């Protein structure tokens, strides 16, 4: 009887040993599938948004004002470090318009250098929605959405192909509006 008991134990032990690797395989397979599904569903908020709104955002960004002085420095000369900058390029009309705010000391230098190329003229210019808030508020106070300032030759800012234009210092501020066109 001792031999029969041993055979039964071996059979039970043998069936258990055969089921355990299969059970491990199913457990590992389930973990891989679950991990794969979790990785496919995760990844941030942008993965769930449809492609159409992303295209609209890209189109809006093209029309938005840029704020990178290094990018502007590639197409025009920026002689002093600007404390604040917003600019747009109209490639169709070969035009660049930038709003730059310099420190008071640099503002005085910009004016002195610009006066070397010509006398300033009183002028008004239309405020745009992408201008800094301070300039928009100033234009709203004027009642006609315009800014008053002194227009100077912008020779110091010229860089091919933008070799024509003016620099307007907005009255009562260290903001300058740079308008350049390509010939």
ABEGO torsion letter per residue (X at the ends): XAAAAAAAAAAAAAAAAAAAAAAAAAAAAAAAAAAAAAAAABGEAAAABBAAAAAAAAAAAAABBBABAAAAAAABBBABBBABBBBBBBAAAGBBBBBBBBBAAAAAAAAAAAAAAEBBBBBBBBBBAABBAAAAAAAAAAGAGBBBBBBBBAAAABBOABABEBBBBBBGBABBBBBBBBX
